[in-house]
Amino acid sequence: VVLVGDNPASLSYIKRKESVAEATGFATFDFRFSASISQCDLEGELRLIREHPEIDGVLLQLPVPKGLNSDALIAVLGSDVDADGLHPFHQGTTLLGLDGHPRPCTPLGVMALIDLAFWKRSQKASADHENDFPATWPLPRADLSGLHAVVIGRSALVGKPVSMLLLERNASVSILHSRTVKPDVMSSQADILVAAVGQPELVGANWVKSGAIVIDVGINRGPTGKLVGDVLFDQVAPRCSAITPVPGGVGPMTVAMLMKNTFEIFERNIAQAESSEQTSKKRGE
Ligand code: NAD
């Protein structure tokens, strides 16, 4: 985990990520740098970290302090240790729908929550009582054929990649953003609504179609300092078939996906090490 500066929200996110990593059996290494570090020095540090023999995946906590270029930092880390799935190579493999590469964690978490909503729906239809969580993982991948998914937000971190993942599941996808005229009208046509805006409680009941699945990615401080999402939960919850809370919901699922990506990089590294060992043996080295 690489943290630059001491943004309190980032500190609390990495604390959670590290405690989940430890609870699930990962060794974690904490690298902290002052907000005043130069781009050049930080890039040098990241080059050392990415070469560390005991490290499979690196998480660079975003946002980095003003004056630092996060795109260049992610590029320096390289795709091999990109547990976050945010390196341009992985944004490309996500766009192309190629399997076997890390995908951005928050969009993966959104898809897992959509799968959970569909799984719960199927449980309700087939059983007298509803189980809270499935006994096996991963969940069946929901096929979204014929459904309209609306994503509010077009960031490289969430909006764009989650739109690609929804498209991959055959949803018809609309992407709304700050220049969209009447976003509430378009949003109210969604069977699946993903809000990744960063505006506290922007999405009210009139933005949501009755029976929709609503995934709230936003993490914002409301006027009283309370943590709130992009969705006005109390108004919207009675209208929809499933909704994620803030805090909870997408945040913890993003952390789970970070663990999944890191574990898959570890497995790939082990497989590569074994295959190069076998090649050396064959050559009698
Ligand atoms: P961002 O600022 O990069 O992007 C916000 C997007 O919202 C932009 O594309 C913008 O065009 C759009 N937008 C802004 N105002 C709008 C409006 N009035 N109507 C329609 N669209 C509008 O933010 P981001 O990095 O994508 O993050 C979005 C939110 O998700 C933030 O609250 C962030 O904290 C949260 N987030 C949560 C997690 C998590 O793990 N839960 C992860 C990443 C981001």
Residues whose N, C-alpha, C, O or C-beta is under 5 A from the ligand:
A	BS01	NAD	T106 I152 G153 R154 S155 L157 V158 G159 L176 H177 S178 P183 A196 V197 G198 V217 G218 I219 N220 V250 G251 T254
